[in-house]
Amino acid sequence: MLNISLVNELNYEDFISRFGNVVEHCSICAAAIWRNRPFRDVRHLHQEICSFLDLLPDTGKEGVLRLHPDLAGRLAELGSLTQESTAEQKAAGLDTMTPGEKQLLRETNIKYREKFGFPFVICARQNKKEAILKGIVERLEHSAAEELNIGIEEVKKICLLRLLSIVIDDKSHM
Ligand SMILES: NC(=O)N[C@H]1NC(=O)NC1=O
């Protein structure tokens, strides 16, 4: 774990190697905010990434969502997820789904992607498998604009938890 002073001392390459995947496969997020050092604390770091995501045009937001792997999808089956995503999917209990649950998630993931053109994204660490299955069925009813917005908000939650696993959350600096 790093404290914020050490984070602020990292050169660009080291910053990217530490923070390049706080948004899945989107090292551009870390690359974009590096210039905003010094960061006051981990929340400030998170806020900068959130602002960067909010400023993206819809096509960029869709691209960010598209870089996320399906929950319990093909990459999970192949063991080819990023380390972060593997741990998150496990925390939600997605590795212990019954065959029926797996089938439901697979089918709804396909329907979701067909309807919206990007994958269903949810912060797995904050949801157990039951909530994820309920969530995807409910979210299938939304409009694309609503889902783009909800998906990016979930990316921000995933990002905060990833940041908190790298940087000490020193509230005394706040
Ligand atoms: N599809 C999807 O939500 N994937 C993500 N969710 C999460 O918590 N980690 C992921 O990779």
The ligand as an SDF file (V2000), in Angstrom:
LIG
                    3D

 11 11  0  0  0  0  0  0  0  0999 V2000
  -19.1070   -6.6410  -16.4240 N   0  0  0  0  0  0  0  0  0  0  0  0
  -18.6950   -6.1500  -15.2460 C   0  0  0  0  0  0  0  0  0  0  0  0
  -19.4400   -5.5580  -14.4750 O   0  0  0  0  0  0  0  0  0  0  0  0
  -17.3840   -6.3310  -14.9380 N   0  0  0  0  0  0  0  0  0  0  0  0
  -16.7760   -5.7430  -13.8320 C   0  0  0  0  0  0  0  0  0  0  0  0
  -17.4550   -5.5760  -12.5900 N   0  0  0  0  0  0  0  0  0  0  0  0
  -16.5550   -5.6570  -11.6000 C   0  0  0  0  0  0  0  0  0  0  0  0
  -16.7780   -5.4420  -10.4010 O   0  0  0  0  0  0  0  0  0  0  0  0
  -15.3400   -6.0050  -12.1050 N   0  0  0  0  0  0  0  0  0  0  0  0
  -15.4310   -6.1640  -13.4470 C   0  0  0  0  0  0  0  0  0  0  0  0
  -14.5790   -6.5360  -14.2300 O   0  0  0  0  0  0  0  0  0  0  0  0
  1  2  1  0
  2  3  2  0
  2  4  1  0
  4  5  1  0
  5  6  1  0
  5 10  1  0
  6  7  1  0
  7  8  2  0
  7  9  1  0
  9 10  1  0
 10 11  2  0
M  END
$$$$
